Amino acid sequence: MAVDQSEQIINTFPVKPKLKPTTTNASKPSPESKYWKSFKPKQTQTLVSSITSLSFSPSSPHNFAATHSATVTIFSSQTLQPKSTITAFKDTATSACYRSDGQLLAAGSLSGQISVFNVKRSSKPLRRLKEHTRPVHFVSFPRVDKVHLFSGGDDAVVKYWDVSMEKRLKNLIGHKDYVRCGDGCPVSDEMFVTGSYDHTVKVWDVRVDGGSMMSVDHGAAVEDVVYLPGGGMIATAGGSCVKIWDMIGGGKLLYSMESHNKTVTSLCVAKIGSDGMSFANESRILSVSLDGYLKVFDYSKLKVTSSIRFPNALMSVAFSPDCSTRVVGAANGVLYAGKRKVKENLEFVGSEWGKHIGFGAIDEPEKRVLRPSYFRYFHRGQSEKPSKGDYLIMRPKKVKLAEHDKLLKKFHHKEALVSALTAKNPENIVAVMEELVSRKKLLKCVSNLGNEHLGLLLRFLQKYSTMPRYAGVLIALAKKVVENRIDDINGSDELKGYIRNLNRLIKEEIKIQQSLQEIQGIISPLLKIAGRR
């Protein structure tokens, strides 16, 4: 009876066989996923404490700065090793940002002070900005402006600074809780965006008084905010989601990405290199979270294109402007830095081709590295291309001077004027005349000119004296020439012809100016009447 019941159960609920693993196209990584995973992360350095921010220099060779504990460490983007360390902080350093030319580095700290350093001589700060009453959590230079700086902190006030004067220009009040992040607009240096723990993101314009220009509600404490290329959209991170907002459309929410499991701590915009196949030169949003994942988000297609797992909770992320280096900072002080090697793809193609034709993998012969102790090192020749780590010393190019410039350097004033007149370039001729005026030698040169060269000068004055660009210099000079060389002019019919033509052109120009003034007198009352209406 028991056997019959078991057979009945099996017939009623048939047991399906276990599915065998199949290889489908869905399990294969996409080309873009391969691209992002080619930045093989290496644990380059273990710092003292959590890496709160990462920032790349906008100028080559694009070194990057990492803030941790009471220190800012500058790393080389070529070797991924520390180059210098800044320890002039009284408390934990929270944020660092390079200026647009890469010469200055600003850093905020929990002491409420902002320090501005020269990157090459970073032992002591050049400027100290001290008006924040609570810890400073973000500092940022505008994209192009080299003078100003904006910052925010736990006092809920956004400050706009003049770095050169070491002076606060504006207090921007509007947030009701800690201000933790901000970014400068890529279109205008006077506009920037800030995010706060009051769940709001505000857009500021320092040219306008009376609060923020726009405000959007993220729905959670905002940890980071970045402008997307073009300045029309922003991305905000707070809680476990990243949101895209259309600022031109009045702060409209476009998309909410909720692929993280824990708090998203940092965002950055990364541009794919030119070797990225079909998606080359496109931009992506990189986000890191306490769940240990780095997500790559394509905001044009509104989808996650890559996801990379790290063994620790992540606090910061940055991507180099030359698309070659990606760095990620962890909460336990581990720095994961990866560089993309383009040559690996070529070597892979060569080995696969060798296997296909039956000879196995083709290995290129290793080249001996040239060292300063080798004889060949000193006989490389001018055609030798520098290697990646070489320091280039450029020879300054010799400036080629024009003939009149050479004569002016030798103080041959008359010859310089004649040379410029012979070349018949009006800009050079007027420049030489202005130089001779500054040396108080122009009238002396004119009085020493022969009749032939005097003819060249009068022909030039006849042609260009009525042009507004040169009239201020040439009309006064023409008057002096006539006064000083009247005898020579009366003795030559050719010179008289130049003076006669010059007189006629000046009279015509005066008539034209009088006509224009009459027209202006007719129009101006009409414009006033139209303005009253």
Backbone torsions as a table, in degrees:
resi	resn	phi	psi	omega
1	MET	NA	-39.9	178.7
2	ALA	-66.7	-35.9	180.0
3	VAL	-66.9	-40.0	180.0
4	ASP	-63.8	-38.7	178.5
5	GLN	-64.7	-40.3	-179.5
6	SER	-66.0	-39.6	178.2
7	GLU	-65.2	-35.5	179.9
8	GLN	-67.2	-39.2	178.8
9	ILE	-65.0	-41.5	-179.4
10	ILE	-64.4	-40.5	179.0
11	ASN	-68.9	-33.6	-179.2
12	THR	-75.7	-43.1	-179.5
13	PHE	-118.9	83.7	-178.4
14	PRO	-67.0	138.6	180.0
15	VAL	-87.3	123.5	-179.9
16	LYS	-79.0	142.7	177.5
17	PRO	-67.3	155.2	178.9
18	LYS	-64.6	136.9	-179.8
19	LEU	-74.4	135.4	176.8
20	LYS	-86.1	144.0	178.4
21	PRO	-64.1	132.8	179.8
22	THR	-118.4	149.4	178.6
23	THR	-97.8	107.5	179.0
24	THR	-115.5	169.5	179.8
25	ASN	-67.1	-24.9	-179.0
26	ALA	-66.8	-29.0	-178.6
27	SER	-80.5	-14.8	-178.9
28	LYS	-79.3	138.8	178.3
29	PRO	-68.4	144.0	178.9
30	SER	-73.0	161.8	177.9
31	PRO	-58.2	-37.3	179.7
32	GLU	-69.5	-36.4	176.7
33	SER	-63.3	-38.4	175.8
34	LYS	-63.6	-38.2	-179.5
35	TYR	-61.2	-46.7	-177.1
36	TRP	-72.4	-30.5	178.2
37	LYS	-78.5	-11.2	176.1
38	SER	-72.0	-14.8	171.0
39	PHE	-80.1	79.8	-172.8
40	LYS	-68.2	111.2	-176.0
41	PRO	-72.6	133.2	176.1
42	LYS	-122.2	140.0	178.5
43	GLN	-75.7	86.9	-172.7
44	THR	-77.0	-30.8	-173.4
45	GLN	-156.7	142.6	171.9
46	THR	-111.9	110.7	-176.7
47	LEU	-89.4	179.5	-170.2
48	VAL	-67.3	-44.7	-175.1
49	SER	-145.3	-167.3	-176.0
50	SER	-56.6	137.0	179.4
51	ILE	-88.6	102.4	-170.7
52	THR	-80.3	-27.0	179.3
53	SER	-155.2	154.6	176.8
54	LEU	-134.1	139.7	-177.8
55	SER	-147.1	129.7	177.6
56	PHE	-93.0	146.6	174.6
57	SER	-73.5	134.3	179.0
58	PRO	-68.4	-20.0	-177.3
59	SER	-101.2	151.3	179.6
60	SER	-64.7	143.8	8.8
61	PRO	-88.6	21.4	174.2
62	HIS	59.7	54.8	170.7
63	ASN	-67.9	162.5	-178.6
64	PHE	-131.0	151.1	-178.0
65	ALA	-112.1	139.4	178.5
66	ALA	-124.0	130.9	177.8
67	THR	-100.1	132.8	179.1
68	HIS	-159.7	139.8	-177.6
69	SER	50.8	-139.1	179.4
70	ALA	-98.3	41.6	-171.2
71	THR	-143.1	146.7	167.2
72	VAL	-120.1	120.0	-179.4
73	THR	-106.9	129.7	178.2
74	ILE	-100.2	125.1	-177.7
75	PHE	-108.5	150.3	173.8
76	SER	-80.9	132.5	178.6
77	SER	-76.4	-13.6	179.5
78	GLN	-84.8	-49.5	-176.9
79	THR	-99.3	-12.1	-177.4
80	LEU	60.2	27.9	178.5
81	GLN	-114.9	154.1	-179.0
82	PRO	-62.7	137.3	176.2
83	LYS	-103.2	-42.1	180.0
84	SER	-154.3	162.4	-178.2
85	THR	-132.7	133.9	178.0
86	ILE	-109.1	120.3	-176.0
87	THR	-122.3	18.5	-175.9
88	ALA	-85.1	52.2	-179.9
89	PHE	-125.5	143.2	177.3
90	LYS	-86.6	-18.9	-177.7
91	ASP	-145.4	-173.4	-175.2
92	THR	-62.9	131.1	174.6
93	ALA	-79.0	132.9	-172.3
94	THR	-110.9	-32.8	-173.3
95	SER	-151.8	146.4	178.1
96	ALA	-139.6	148.9	-179.3
97	CYS	-152.1	135.8	176.5
98	TYR	-85.4	150.5	171.0
99	ARG	-76.1	165.7	-173.0
100	SER	-61.1	-28.6	178.7
101	ASP	-93.0	-0.9	178.0
102	GLY	75.3	7.7	-177.1
103	GLN	-87.8	-30.4	-178.4
104	LEU	-117.0	152.0	177.6
105	LEU	-132.1	124.4	177.1
106	ALA	-105.6	139.9	-178.5
107	ALA	-141.3	137.2	175.6
108	GLY	-103.8	163.5	-177.5
109	SER	-145.4	171.4	179.7
110	LEU	-70.7	-12.6	177.0
111	SER	-75.9	-8.6	-178.3
112	GLY	88.0	5.6	-177.9
113	GLN	-105.9	141.7	175.1
114	ILE	-108.6	128.0	-179.9
115	SER	-113.4	136.6	179.1
116	VAL	-115.1	124.1	-174.1
117	PHE	-117.3	150.7	164.5
118	ASN	-82.6	125.0	-172.6
119	VAL	-62.3	-34.9	-177.4
120	LYS	-78.2	-28.7	178.6
121	ARG	-129.7	80.3	-168.2
122	SER	-99.4	18.0	-177.7
123	SER	-71.8	-39.5	179.6
124	LYS	-125.8	143.9	180.0
125	PRO	-71.3	145.2	175.4
126	LEU	-76.6	-38.2	-179.1
127	ARG	-136.5	147.8	174.3
128	ARG	-126.3	121.8	-179.3
129	LEU	-108.0	116.6	-163.7
130	LYS	-121.0	16.1	-172.0
131	GLU	-85.8	-8.9	175.4
132	HIS	-71.6	134.4	-179.0
133	THR	-92.8	-11.1	-179.6
134	ARG	-131.4	175.6	-179.1
135	PRO	-56.3	142.5	178.0
136	VAL	-96.2	129.3	-176.2
137	HIS	-113.8	-11.5	172.5
138	PHE	-153.0	142.9	171.7
139	VAL	-133.9	147.4	-178.0
140	SER	-156.1	135.1	170.4
141	PHE	-86.8	150.0	170.0
142	PRO	-61.9	167.3	-173.6
143	ARG	-66.8	-33.5	-177.0
144	VAL	-122.3	-39.4	-176.2
145	ASP	-58.2	130.8	-177.9
146	LYS	-102.7	-0.8	-172.6
147	VAL	-105.2	-34.9	-170.4
148	HIS	-103.4	166.6	-176.6
149	LEU	-154.5	144.4	173.5
150	PHE	-126.6	150.9	-172.7
151	SER	-148.8	164.0	177.9
152	GLY	-154.1	156.7	-177.7
153	GLY	-159.4	-159.7	-174.9
154	ASP	-75.4	-7.2	174.8
155	ASP	-82.8	4.3	175.4
156	ALA	64.8	20.3	-179.6
157	VAL	-118.1	133.4	173.8
158	VAL	-97.5	127.7	-176.0
159	LYS	-115.0	142.4	178.3
160	TYR	-115.2	121.9	-169.0
161	TRP	-114.8	151.9	163.6
162	ASP	-103.2	107.1	-173.4
163	VAL	-67.7	-40.9	-176.5
164	SER	-63.1	-37.8	179.7
165	MET	-88.6	-6.5	-177.5
166	GLU	55.0	48.8	-170.7
167	LYS	-138.2	140.2	174.8
168	ARG	-83.0	125.2	-178.1
169	LEU	-91.4	-37.4	-176.7
170	LYS	-146.5	145.2	166.4
171	ASN	-105.4	118.1	-179.1
172	LEU	-103.5	106.8	-173.3
173	ILE	-107.5	132.6	180.0
174	GLY	-179.4	-29.2	177.4
175	HIS	-78.4	151.4	-177.8
176	LYS	-112.5	3.1	179.6
177	ASP	-147.8	-174.0	-176.3
178	TYR	-53.7	134.5	172.8
179	VAL	-95.0	118.0	-170.4
180	ARG	-112.8	-12.1	-173.6
181	CYS	-158.5	164.4	177.8
182	GLY	-173.8	165.8	-179.8
183	ASP	-156.4	147.3	179.1
184	GLY	-86.8	147.2	-179.4
185	CYS	-72.0	134.0	178.6
186	PRO	-73.3	-10.8	-177.2
187	VAL	-98.9	-40.2	-175.9
188	SER	-130.6	130.7	178.8
189	ASP	-74.1	-13.7	-179.4
190	GLU	-90.2	-3.3	-178.0
191	MET	-116.5	143.4	175.5
192	PHE	-156.0	168.4	-175.9
193	VAL	-126.2	144.1	179.2
194	THR	-132.7	150.6	177.7
195	GLY	-123.2	148.2	-172.5
196	SER	-137.0	166.3	175.2
197	TYR	-75.7	-2.9	172.9
198	ASP	-83.1	13.3	175.8
199	HIS	76.6	3.5	-175.5
200	THR	-107.7	152.9	172.1
201	VAL	-122.1	125.5	-174.9
202	LYS	-119.1	142.5	176.4
203	VAL	-103.3	128.4	-176.3
204	TRP	-116.9	148.7	172.2
205	ASP	-133.3	114.3	-174.4
206	VAL	-69.1	-12.8	177.8
207	ARG	-80.6	-11.8	-175.5
208	VAL	-116.3	130.5	176.2
209	ASP	-92.3	154.7	173.5
210	GLY	103.5	33.9	174.0
211	GLY	97.4	-171.8	-175.0
212	SER	-76.6	157.4	178.6
213	MET	-78.6	-32.2	-176.0
214	MET	-157.7	153.4	179.4
215	SER	-144.1	136.3	175.6
216	VAL	-127.5	152.1	-178.1
217	ASP	-105.0	114.9	-179.4
218	HIS	-75.6	-28.1	-179.4
219	GLY	97.0	-3.8	177.5
220	ALA	-156.0	168.4	178.0
221	ALA	-59.9	125.6	-174.2
222	VAL	-83.7	121.6	-179.5
223	GLU	-94.4	-32.1	-179.1
224	ASP	-157.0	153.6	178.4
225	VAL	-147.3	138.1	178.9
226	VAL	-138.4	146.6	170.4
227	TYR	-79.9	141.1	173.2
228	LEU	-90.2	157.2	-177.8
229	PRO	-54.4	135.2	-177.0
230	GLY	102.8	-23.5	176.7
231	GLY	78.0	3.1	-178.6
232	GLY	-89.2	-17.0	-178.8
233	MET	-133.2	156.5	174.4
234	ILE	-130.6	157.2	174.4
235	ALA	-119.1	132.9	-179.5
236	THR	-121.6	145.8	178.9
237	ALA	-123.2	130.2	177.8
238	GLY	-168.9	139.8	-172.6
239	GLY	65.4	-137.8	-179.7
240	SER	-105.5	17.9	-176.6
241	CYS	-130.5	156.1	174.2
242	VAL	-118.1	129.8	-176.5
243	LYS	-119.1	143.8	177.8
244	ILE	-108.3	129.4	-176.2
245	TRP	-121.7	141.6	175.1
246	ASP	-96.6	105.5	-176.9
247	MET	-79.9	-29.4	177.4
248	ILE	-68.6	-34.1	179.0
249	GLY	-82.8	16.4	176.4
250	GLY	88.6	23.0	179.0
251	GLY	83.5	35.3	-179.2
252	LYS	-80.4	135.8	176.7
253	LEU	-77.0	121.0	-179.2
254	LEU	-93.0	-41.2	-175.6
255	TYR	-160.9	150.9	175.7
256	SER	-126.5	115.5	179.7
257	MET	-95.2	119.9	-176.6
258	GLU	-123.6	56.0	-177.8
259	SER	-97.6	-9.2	177.2
260	HIS	-89.1	154.8	179.9
261	ASN	-100.0	-19.4	179.3
262	LYS	-129.7	-174.2	-174.1
263	THR	-61.3	130.7	174.1
264	VAL	-79.7	124.3	-171.6
265	THR	-101.9	-26.0	-174.8
266	SER	-155.4	149.9	176.4
267	LEU	-129.9	156.2	168.2
268	CYS	-156.8	156.1	177.7
269	VAL	-99.7	126.8	-178.1
270	ALA	-119.0	134.0	176.7
271	LYS	-101.1	127.6	-179.4
272	ILE	-72.3	139.6	-177.9
273	GLY	-68.2	169.9	-177.3
274	SER	-69.0	-13.7	178.8
275	ASP	-94.3	17.6	-177.3
276	GLY	-88.4	25.8	175.2
277	MET	58.6	-129.2	-172.6
278	SER	-70.3	-22.4	-178.4
279	PHE	-104.4	24.1	-178.9
280	ALA	-64.9	146.7	176.5
281	ASN	63.8	14.8	173.4
282	GLU	-91.7	161.1	-177.9
283	SER	-108.8	146.9	178.9
284	ARG	-133.4	159.2	174.7
285	ILE	-100.7	123.9	174.3
286	LEU	-100.4	129.6	178.7
287	SER	-129.4	140.2	176.2
288	VAL	-124.2	155.8	-171.9
289	SER	-143.7	167.8	176.3
290	LEU	-68.7	-12.6	176.6
291	ASP	-78.1	-1.6	176.8
292	GLY	85.3	9.5	-179.0
293	TYR	-104.5	142.4	167.8
294	LEU	-108.2	122.1	-178.8
295	LYS	-110.1	139.6	175.5
296	VAL	-109.5	121.8	-173.1
297	PHE	-117.5	123.7	175.4
298	ASP	-90.3	102.2	-174.8
299	TYR	-77.8	-9.9	175.4
300	SER	-79.1	-33.0	178.5
301	LYS	-105.2	-3.2	177.7
302	LEU	56.6	53.4	177.0
303	LYS	-152.5	155.7	176.4
304	VAL	-83.7	123.5	-176.5
305	THR	-100.3	-16.5	179.3
306	SER	-157.4	148.9	178.9
307	SER	-140.7	125.2	-175.6
308	ILE	-124.2	131.3	-176.9
309	ARG	-96.8	134.1	174.3
310	PHE	-117.7	154.8	-174.5
311	PRO	-77.0	-8.3	-176.0
312	ASN	-128.5	164.8	173.1
313	ALA	-67.0	135.8	-173.0
314	LEU	-103.9	142.8	-176.0
315	MET	-117.8	-26.0	-174.4
316	SER	-154.4	157.1	179.6
317	VAL	-150.4	147.7	177.2
318	ALA	-153.1	154.5	-178.0
319	PHE	-134.0	135.1	-173.3
320	SER	-72.8	148.6	178.9
321	PRO	-63.2	-24.8	179.5
322	ASP	-89.5	10.0	172.7
323	CYS	64.5	25.0	-175.8
324	SER	-113.1	-17.5	-172.2
325	THR	-134.0	136.3	174.6
326	ARG	-127.0	130.2	179.9
327	VAL	-125.4	142.4	-179.8
328	VAL	-132.8	130.8	178.6
329	GLY	-105.1	136.7	-176.4
330	ALA	-104.4	165.1	-177.1
331	ALA	-71.9	-22.4	179.4
332	ASN	-94.8	13.1	176.3
333	GLY	89.8	5.2	179.2
334	VAL	-85.5	132.8	178.3
335	LEU	-107.0	118.8	178.0
336	TYR	-102.0	111.2	-178.9
337	ALA	-119.9	134.4	-179.7
338	GLY	-135.5	139.5	176.3
339	LYS	-115.9	143.6	179.9
340	ARG	-89.3	129.8	178.7
341	LYS	-108.4	113.9	-178.4
342	VAL	-75.4	-28.6	-174.8
343	LYS	-66.6	-22.4	-178.1
344	GLU	-60.8	-38.2	-179.2
345	ASN	-64.4	-39.8	-179.8
346	LEU	-66.1	-41.5	179.2
347	GLU	-64.8	-37.3	179.8
348	PHE	-65.1	-41.4	179.2
349	VAL	-63.6	-41.8	-179.5
350	GLY	-63.6	-42.0	-179.3
351	SER	-68.8	-39.5	178.7
352	GLU	-65.1	-37.9	179.1
353	TRP	-66.2	-37.7	178.1
354	GLY	-65.3	-38.8	177.7
355	LYS	-66.6	-35.2	-175.9
356	HIS	-66.7	-39.2	-177.5
357	ILE	-87.1	-3.7	172.2
358	GLY	102.5	3.9	-179.2
359	PHE	-100.1	2.1	-177.8
360	GLY	79.3	-173.1	-178.9
361	ALA	-68.2	133.6	-179.5
362	ILE	-94.9	114.9	179.2
363	ASP	-99.7	129.2	178.1
364	GLU	-72.9	142.3	178.3
365	PRO	-65.5	138.3	-179.4
366	GLU	-72.0	135.0	177.9
367	LYS	-92.6	138.2	177.9
368	ARG	-71.2	129.2	-179.8
369	VAL	-73.5	131.3	178.2
370	LEU	-73.3	129.5	178.0
371	ARG	-120.7	156.0	-179.4
372	PRO	-59.7	-18.1	179.7
373	SER	-84.1	-6.3	-179.1
374	TYR	-88.9	150.0	178.4
375	PHE	-68.7	-36.5	-178.9
376	ARG	-66.6	-20.0	-178.6
377	TYR	-61.6	-35.3	-176.8
378	PHE	-92.4	4.2	178.9
379	HIS	-127.3	40.5	-177.7
380	ARG	-79.2	-30.6	179.4
381	GLY	87.8	167.5	-177.4
382	GLN	-73.3	-22.9	-177.6
383	SER	-80.7	-5.1	-178.6
384	GLU	-69.5	129.4	179.5
385	LYS	-84.1	140.5	-179.3
386	PRO	-70.2	146.6	176.9
387	SER	-81.8	177.3	-170.1
388	LYS	-66.0	-35.6	-175.9
389	GLY	-95.2	2.8	-178.3
390	ASP	-71.5	147.2	175.0
391	TYR	-99.9	117.6	-174.4
392	LEU	-89.8	133.1	173.8
393	ILE	-111.0	108.3	-176.2
394	MET	-85.8	132.5	176.4
395	ARG	-81.6	127.5	-178.4
396	PRO	-63.9	137.4	-179.8
397	LYS	-74.2	140.2	-179.7
398	LYS	-76.5	129.1	-178.9
399	VAL	-80.1	127.9	178.3
400	LYS	-88.7	120.4	-179.1
401	LEU	-94.0	145.3	174.1
402	ALA	-71.9	166.4	-176.2
403	GLU	-61.9	-42.4	-178.9
404	HIS	-67.7	-31.2	176.7
405	ASP	-67.5	-39.6	177.4
406	LYS	-62.8	-41.3	-179.9
407	LEU	-68.3	-36.3	176.8
408	LEU	-65.6	-36.5	177.1
409	LYS	-64.6	-28.3	177.9
410	LYS	-91.1	2.5	-179.8
411	PHE	64.8	29.9	172.4
412	HIS	-93.2	81.5	-168.3
413	HIS	-69.3	-47.8	-178.0
414	LYS	-62.0	-45.1	-179.7
415	GLU	-63.4	-35.2	178.5
416	ALA	-65.7	-40.8	178.1
417	LEU	-65.6	-42.1	179.2
418	VAL	-65.2	-40.2	179.3
419	SER	-62.8	-42.0	178.8
420	ALA	-66.6	-40.3	178.6
421	LEU	-65.3	-36.0	179.4
422	THR	-67.9	-35.8	-179.1
423	ALA	-71.3	-21.2	174.5
424	LYS	62.0	33.0	173.9
425	ASN	-103.4	108.5	-172.3
426	PRO	-60.0	-36.1	-179.3
427	GLU	-64.6	-43.9	179.0
428	ASN	-66.8	-38.4	-178.5
429	ILE	-64.5	-46.4	179.7
430	VAL	-65.8	-36.8	178.0
431	ALA	-63.3	-41.9	177.6
432	VAL	-64.3	-41.4	178.8
433	MET	-62.0	-42.7	179.1
434	GLU	-65.1	-36.0	176.7
435	GLU	-66.2	-40.5	178.1
436	LEU	-68.2	-33.4	175.8
437	VAL	-63.4	-43.2	179.4
438	SER	-64.9	-28.4	176.7
439	ARG	-89.4	-1.9	-179.2
440	LYS	59.8	43.0	-178.2
441	LYS	-125.3	0.6	-173.5
442	LEU	-67.4	-48.3	-178.3
443	LEU	-64.5	-35.0	177.8
444	LYS	-66.2	-39.8	178.2
445	CYS	-64.9	-40.7	-179.8
446	VAL	-64.8	-39.7	-179.3
447	SER	-70.1	-21.4	-179.3
448	ASN	-95.4	-0.8	-179.3
449	LEU	-72.2	141.5	172.2
450	GLY	-75.1	172.4	-177.1
451	ASN	-62.1	-37.6	-179.1
452	GLU	-64.6	-47.0	-179.8
453	HIS	-72.6	-29.7	174.7
454	LEU	-64.3	-36.2	174.8
455	GLY	-62.1	-40.6	176.2
456	LEU	-60.0	-43.0	-178.9
457	LEU	-65.4	-44.9	-179.2
458	LEU	-66.8	-36.8	176.8
459	ARG	-62.6	-40.0	177.4
460	PHE	-65.1	-43.9	179.6
461	LEU	-63.7	-38.2	178.7
462	GLN	-63.6	-36.1	-172.7
463	LYS	-81.9	-35.2	-168.7
464	TYR	-118.2	-1.7	-175.7
465	SER	-66.6	-30.8	-178.2
466	THR	-88.3	0.2	176.9
467	MET	-78.5	127.7	-176.7
468	PRO	-56.0	-29.9	-176.6
469	ARG	-65.9	-34.6	-175.4
470	TYR	-114.1	-2.7	-170.5
471	ALA	-62.2	-36.3	-177.2
472	GLY	-58.9	-35.8	-179.2
473	VAL	-89.3	-42.7	-167.6
474	LEU	-77.7	-34.6	-179.4
475	ILE	-66.0	-42.6	177.0
476	ALA	-64.3	-37.5	178.5
477	LEU	-67.6	-39.2	179.6
478	ALA	-60.7	-38.9	178.7
479	LYS	-63.4	-43.8	179.4
480	LYS	-66.5	-37.0	179.3
481	VAL	-63.5	-43.6	-179.7
482	VAL	-64.8	-39.3	-179.4
483	GLU	-68.2	-40.5	-174.0
484	ASN	-84.4	-27.9	-174.2
485	ARG	-118.1	32.9	-176.9
486	ILE	-63.2	-37.0	-179.3
487	ASP	-66.3	-44.0	179.7
488	ASP	-66.2	-34.8	-179.6
489	ILE	-69.6	-41.5	179.2
490	ASN	-65.9	-24.6	-178.1
491	GLY	-86.9	0.0	-177.4
492	SER	-134.2	125.5	178.4
493	ASP	-67.4	-33.9	-179.3
494	GLU	-65.0	-44.4	-180.0
495	LEU	-67.0	-35.9	176.2
496	LYS	-61.3	-38.8	178.6
497	GLY	-61.8	-40.0	178.1
498	TYR	-62.9	-44.0	-179.1
499	ILE	-66.0	-39.0	-179.7
500	ARG	-63.2	-44.0	179.3
501	ASN	-66.1	-38.9	179.4
502	LEU	-63.8	-41.0	179.1
503	ASN	-62.7	-42.2	-179.9
504	ARG	-64.7	-42.6	-178.8
505	LEU	-65.4	-38.9	179.5
506	ILE	-66.5	-40.5	177.9
507	LYS	-63.2	-40.5	177.8
508	GLU	-63.8	-39.5	179.0
509	GLU	-64.8	-38.1	178.9
510	ILE	-64.6	-41.4	178.0
511	LYS	-61.9	-41.4	179.6
512	ILE	-62.8	-43.6	-179.7
513	GLN	-64.8	-38.9	177.7
514	GLN	-64.0	-40.0	177.4
515	SER	-63.4	-40.9	179.4
516	LEU	-65.3	-38.6	177.5
517	GLN	-65.8	-37.4	176.5
518	GLU	-63.2	-42.5	178.2
519	ILE	-63.7	-39.8	178.8
520	GLN	-63.7	-39.2	177.8
521	GLY	-64.6	-30.8	178.1
522	ILE	-75.0	-39.6	-172.3
523	ILE	-79.2	-37.2	-172.3
524	SER	-59.4	-41.6	176.2
525	PRO	-63.6	-35.3	178.7
526	LEU	-64.7	-39.0	179.5
527	LEU	-66.7	-37.6	178.8
528	LYS	-64.9	-41.8	179.1
529	ILE	-64.0	-42.4	179.4
530	ALA	-65.1	-34.2	179.2
531	GLY	-68.1	-31.8	178.8
532	ARG	-69.0	-34.1	179.6
533	ARG	-72.2	NA	NA
